[in-house]
Amino acid sequence: MSAVEEARQRGAKVGHLRLVVAWPFPAKRIRELAKTVKTSSSRIEHGQMVLEIERAVAGAARVVSLPHAGGSVHEPETILAAILEAGR
């Protein structure tokens, strides 16, 4: 969330959708949201879900994946850089 808040402070229009469960996958909700955004980013800890997000978005928005190996999460600076790059 700190990356989202920082991006907002820099003037980026950024939203955040937190999936609490992976199944059933909220494809309908993601499809609805995709119609209102330019770029969708597969949530960091769930980078493996990018294919499901691409399927749900169905071309309505660009999908950016932030793959990450290992058992840790991305640093906020990495997420912020991806948010700002996607918004260009």
SVG drawing of the C-alpha trace seen along z (x, -y; Angstrom):
<svg xmlns="http://www.w3.org/2000/svg" viewBox="-19 -15 33 37">
<polyline fill="none" stroke="black" stroke-width="0.4" points="0.0,0.0 2.9,-2.4 3.8,-2.2 0.2,-3.0 0.0,-5.9 3.4,-7.3 2.2,-7.0 -1.0,-9.0 1.1,-11.7 3.1,-11.9 -0.2,-12.5 -0.8,-9.0 -4.4,-7.8 -3.9,-4.5 -6.4,-2.0 -5.9,1.2 -7.8,4.4 -6.9,7.0 -7.9,10.5 -8.7,12.3 -9.3,15.6 -8.0,17.0 -11.0,19.2 -13.6,18.6 -11.6,16.1 -13.5,12.8 -13.3,12.6 -16.5,10.7 -15.4,7.9 -11.9,7.7 -13.5,7.5 -15.7,4.6 -12.7,2.8 -10.6,3.3 -13.1,1.2 -12.2,-1.7 -8.4,-1.5 -5.5,-1.8 -3.2,0.8 -3.8,3.6 -0.9,5.0 -1.0,8.5 -0.8,8.1 2.8,8.7 2.5,11.7 0.2,13.4 2.3,12.9 1.4,16.4 -2.2,15.1 -1.3,12.9 -2.7,15.4 -6.1,15.4 -6.1,11.6 -5.2,11.5 -8.1,13.9 -10.5,11.8 -9.4,8.5 -9.8,9.9 -7.8,7.1 -9.8,4.2 -6.6,3.1 -2.9,3.7 -1.7,6.3 1.7,5.8 3.3,8.7 5.9,8.2 7.3,11.7 9.3,12.3 11.2,15.5 11.7,16.5 9.7,16.3 9.8,12.6 7.6,9.8 8.6,6.9 10.1,3.8 7.8,0.8 10.3,-1.0 10.0,1.8 6.2,1.6 6.3,-2.2 8.6,-2.1 6.3,0.4 3.2,-1.7 4.9,-4.9 6.2,-3.1 2.8,-1.5 1.2,-4.9 3.3,-6.4"/>
</svg>
